[in-house]
């Protein structure tokens, strides 16, 4: 979003405000989710989400910082950002981990017990 902001000189101030407002809303939503997950009482999901948020702040925050220091893209050829995709690998890995924690936490108790039994080293398939 930052790299793809409008580049015309007369738009730069408005773009900074628009993007800053957007990120403020995202941060507020993240904080709300953290509070709700903590209040829900499922500590493993809450910890997994907090770890995801910390990873996002480190990885994505660094990318946002660097993007503000660069000029906005101005051509169609600059729209694809494969190098950025590669640099976000740690964030994507942490997102996958969180999704797995969330899926395990929301499975019905009986299904969770069945899955534990299926993955048990003592479970022999003959």
Backbone as numpy.savetxt, mean C-alpha at the origin, in Angstrom:
# Nx Ny Nz CAx CAy CAz Cx Cy Cz
1.20 9.99 -9.63 0.38 11.18 -9.63 1.25 12.43 -9.63
2.30 12.40 -8.86 3.18 13.58 -8.78 3.93 13.76 -10.10
4.49 12.68 -10.60 5.23 12.79 -11.86 4.32 13.15 -13.02
3.04 12.80 -12.93 2.10 13.05 -14.02 1.28 14.33 -13.83
1.70 15.15 -12.89 0.97 16.40 -12.64 1.09 17.33 -13.85
0.19 18.28 -13.90 0.22 19.26 -15.00 1.52 20.04 -14.92
2.11 20.28 -16.04 3.43 20.90 -16.06 3.43 22.37 -16.48
2.28 22.88 -16.96 2.24 24.27 -17.39 2.54 25.18 -16.21
3.39 26.18 -16.39 3.78 27.06 -15.27 2.59 27.66 -14.53
1.54 28.02 -15.22 0.38 28.63 -14.56 -0.44 27.61 -13.76
-0.18 26.32 -13.97 -0.91 25.25 -13.26 -0.15 24.69 -12.06
1.11 24.99 -11.95 1.95 24.34 -10.94 1.46 24.57 -9.51
1.09 25.77 -9.16 0.61 26.04 -7.81 -0.67 25.29 -7.50
-1.60 25.30 -8.45 -2.86 24.58 -8.26 -2.63 23.08 -8.16
-1.67 22.57 -8.93 -1.37 21.14 -8.89 -0.77 20.75 -7.54
0.11 21.57 -7.01 0.68 21.27 -5.68 -0.43 21.18 -4.64
-1.37 22.13 -4.70 -2.48 22.12 -3.74 -3.36 20.90 -3.95
-3.71 20.61 -5.20 -4.58 19.47 -5.50 -3.95 18.17 -5.02
-2.69 17.97 -5.33 -2.03 16.72 -4.95 -1.82 16.64 -3.44
-1.44 17.74 -2.83 -1.27 17.76 -1.37 -2.58 17.46 -0.66
-3.68 18.04 -1.14 -4.99 17.75 -0.57 -5.35 16.27 -0.72
-5.05 15.72 -1.90 -5.32 14.30 -2.14 -4.55 13.42 -1.15
-3.26 13.71 -1.00 -2.44 12.90 -0.08 -2.88 13.09 1.37
-3.35 14.27 1.73 -3.87 14.48 3.09 -5.08 13.60 3.33
-5.96 13.48 2.35 -7.14 12.62 2.48 -6.73 11.15 2.58
-5.74 10.77 1.79 -5.26 9.38 1.85 -4.68 9.08 3.23
-3.87 10.00 3.75 -3.29 9.80 5.08 -4.37 9.71 6.15
-5.41 10.54 6.04 -6.51 10.47 7.02 -7.23 9.13 6.93
-7.43 8.63 5.72 -8.08 7.33 5.54 -7.23 6.21 6.12
-5.93 6.28 5.91 -5.02 5.28 6.47 -5.08 5.29 8.00
-5.06 6.49 8.59 -5.14 6.60 10.05 -6.45 6.05 10.57
-7.54 6.32 9.86 -8.84 5.78 10.26 -8.82 4.26 10.23
-8.25 3.71 9.17 -8.16 2.24 9.06 -7.31 1.66 10.19
-6.22 2.34 10.53 -5.38 1.85 11.63 -6.16 1.82 12.94
-6.91 2.87 13.22 -7.70 2.93 14.44 -8.78 1.85 14.45
-9.47 1.69 13.34 -10.54 0.68 13.27 -9.98 -0.73 13.41
-8.87 -1.01 12.77 -8.28 -2.35 12.90 -7.79 -2.61 14.32
-7.21 -1.60 14.95 -6.76 -1.76 16.33 -7.95 -1.99 17.26
-9.04 -1.28 17.00 -10.24 -1.41 17.85 -10.93 -2.75 17.64
-10.77 -3.33 16.46 -11.41 -4.61 16.14 -10.88 -5.73 17.01
-9.65 -5.58 17.49 -9.10 -6.57 18.41 -8.32 -7.70 17.77
-8.24 -7.73 16.45 -7.46 -8.77 15.80 -6.04 -8.24 15.62
-5.20 -8.56 16.60 -3.87 -7.97 16.67 -2.99 -8.31 15.47
-3.11 -9.51 14.95 -2.25 -9.90 13.83 -2.59 -9.07 12.58
-3.86 -8.84 12.33 -4.25 -8.02 11.18 -3.83 -6.58 11.40
-4.02 -6.08 12.59 -3.62 -4.71 12.91 -2.11 -4.53 12.74
-1.34 -5.47 13.23 0.13 -5.40 13.08 0.53 -5.48 11.62
-0.13 -6.36 10.87 0.19 -6.50 9.44 -0.13 -5.21 8.69
-1.25 -4.57 9.04 -1.59 -3.31 8.38 -0.60 -2.21 8.77
-0.23 -2.16 10.03 0.74 -1.15 10.47 2.08 -1.36 9.77
2.46 -2.61 9.54 3.71 -2.89 8.83 3.59 -2.44 7.37
2.42 -2.67 6.78 2.17 -2.20 5.41 2.28 -0.68 5.34
1.68 0.00 6.30 1.73 1.47 6.32 3.17 1.95 6.48
3.93 1.31 7.36 5.33 1.69 7.55 6.13 1.48 6.27
5.89 0.38 5.59 6.57 0.12 4.32 6.17 1.17 3.29
4.89 1.49 3.24 4.42 2.52 2.29 5.09 3.85 2.57
5.15 4.22 3.83 5.79 5.50 4.17 7.25 5.51 3.76
7.93 4.39 3.94 9.34 4.33 3.59 9.56 4.28 2.08
8.91 3.35 1.43 9.13 3.13 0.00 8.41 4.17 -0.85
7.10 4.27 -0.65 6.30 5.18 -1.46 6.60 6.63 -1.09
6.82 6.87 0.18 7.16 8.22 0.62 8.45 8.72 -0.01
9.43 7.84 -0.11 10.70 8.20 -0.75 10.48 8.51 -2.23
9.65 7.70 -2.89 9.35 7.93 -4.31 8.61 9.25 -4.50
7.68 9.56 -3.60 6.95 10.83 -3.70 7.92 12.00 -3.51
8.79 11.88 -2.54 9.79 12.93 -2.30 10.64 13.17 -3.55
11.12 12.09 -4.12 11.95 12.20 -5.32 11.17 12.75 -6.51
9.90 12.36 -6.62 9.08 12.83 -7.75 8.87 14.34 -7.70
8.71 14.90 -6.50 8.56 16.36 -6.39 9.82 17.09 -6.82
10.96 16.44 -6.71 12.22 17.07 -7.09 12.47 17.01 -8.60
11.66 16.21 -9.30 11.81 16.08 -10.75 10.76 16.90 -11.47
11.06 17.25 -12.69 10.06 17.92 -13.52 8.95 16.94 -13.86
7.73 17.44 -14.00 6.63 16.56 -14.41 6.89 16.00 -15.81
6.33 14.84 -16.07 6.46 14.28 -17.41 5.67 15.14 -18.39
6.12 15.15 -19.63 5.48 16.00 -20.63 5.16 15.27 -21.92
5.56 14.00 -22.02 5.31 13.27 -23.27 4.63 11.94 -22.97
4.00 11.40 -23.99 3.35 10.09 -23.86 4.37 9.00 -23.52
5.55 9.11 -24.09 6.58 8.09 -23.86 7.00 8.01 -22.39
6.82 9.08 -21.65 7.21 9.10 -20.24 6.12 8.51 -19.32
4.96 8.19 -19.86 3.86 7.68 -19.04 4.18 6.33 -18.41
4.86 5.47 -19.13 5.23 4.17 -18.59 6.44 4.34 -17.69
6.32 3.84 -16.48 7.39 4.02 -15.50 7.81 2.67 -14.93
8.38 1.84 -15.81 8.81 0.50 -15.40 9.80 0.52 -14.25
10.67 1.51 -14.24 11.66 1.60 -13.17 10.98 1.86 -11.83
9.92 2.64 -11.83 9.16 2.89 -10.60 8.49 1.61 -10.14
7.90 0.86 -11.06 7.28 -0.42 -10.72 8.28 -1.32 -10.01
9.49 -1.38 -10.53 10.53 -2.21 -9.92 10.88 -1.72 -8.51
10.96 -0.42 -8.34 11.34 0.13 -7.02 10.23 -0.06 -5.98
9.01 -0.32 -6.41 7.90 -0.53 -5.48 7.72 -2.00 -5.10
8.67 -2.85 -5.45 8.55 -4.29 -5.19 8.36 -4.59 -3.70
9.11 -3.93 -2.82 8.97 -4.18 -1.38 7.57 -3.84 -0.91
7.01 -2.76 -1.42 5.65 -2.38 -1.05 4.65 -3.43 -1.54
4.79 -3.88 -2.78 3.87 -4.89 -3.31 3.97 -6.19 -2.50
5.20 -6.57 -2.12 5.38 -7.78 -1.30 4.66 -7.63 0.04
4.80 -6.47 0.66 4.16 -6.24 1.95 2.64 -6.20 1.80
2.16 -5.67 0.69 0.72 -5.65 0.42 0.19 -7.08 0.29
0.92 -7.93 -0.43 0.53 -9.34 -0.54 0.49 -10.01 0.82
1.46 -9.71 1.66 1.51 -10.28 3.00 0.31 -9.83 3.83
-0.02 -8.55 3.75 -1.18 -8.05 4.48 -2.46 -8.72 3.98
-2.60 -8.83 2.67 -3.80 -9.47 2.12 -3.93 -10.91 2.60
-2.80 -11.61 2.71 -2.83 -12.97 3.24 -3.25 -13.00 4.69
-2.73 -12.07 5.49 -3.12 -11.99 6.91 -4.60 -11.69 7.04
-5.08 -10.80 6.22 -6.50 -10.44 6.26 -7.38 -11.61 5.85
-6.98 -12.31 4.81 -7.75 -13.47 4.36 -7.80 -14.55 5.44
-6.65 -14.81 6.07 -6.63 -15.84 7.13 -7.49 -15.42 8.31
-7.49 -14.14 8.65 -8.25 -13.66 9.80 -9.75 -13.67 9.56
-10.15 -13.57 8.31 -11.58 -13.46 8.04 -12.21 -14.77 7.60
-11.41 -15.83 7.49 -11.98 -17.14 7.18 -12.81 -17.62 8.37
-13.90 -18.26 8.12 -14.65 -18.83 9.25 -13.77 -19.78 10.05
-14.03 -19.86 11.34 -13.21 -20.65 12.26 -13.07 -22.10 11.81
-14.14 -22.72 11.37 -14.11 -24.11 10.96 -13.21 -24.30 9.73
-13.28 -23.36 8.78 -12.45 -23.43 7.58 -10.98 -23.22 7.93
-10.71 -22.33 8.87 -9.32 -22.12 9.32 -8.77 -23.39 9.93
-9.56 -24.06 10.75 -9.12 -25.31 11.39 -8.85 -26.37 10.33
-9.71 -26.46 9.33 -9.53 -27.42 8.25 -8.24 -27.12 7.48
-7.98 -25.88 7.18 -6.75 -25.51 6.45 -5.51 -25.82 7.28
-5.57 -25.56 8.60 -4.43 -25.90 9.46 -4.18 -27.40 9.43
-5.25 -28.17 9.46 -5.14 -29.63 9.43 -4.53 -30.08 8.10
-4.97 -29.47 7.00 -4.44 -29.85 5.68 -2.95 -29.54 5.56
-2.48 -28.49 6.22 -1.08 -28.09 6.11 -0.22 -28.63 7.25
-0.81 -29.43 8.09 -0.09 -30.01 9.21 0.92 -31.05 8.71
2.14 -31.05 9.29 3.13 -32.06 8.88 2.69 -33.47 9.23
1.78 -33.60 10.18 1.29 -34.92 10.57 0.20 -35.44 9.65
-0.28 -34.61 8.77 -1.35 -35.00 7.87 -0.75 -35.75 6.69
-0.96 -37.04 6.65 -0.42 -37.88 5.58 -1.52 -38.20 4.59
-1.27 -37.91 3.34 -2.22 -38.25 2.28 -1.83 -39.59 1.68
-2.63 -40.60 1.97 -2.32 -41.95 1.48 -3.26 -42.32 0.37
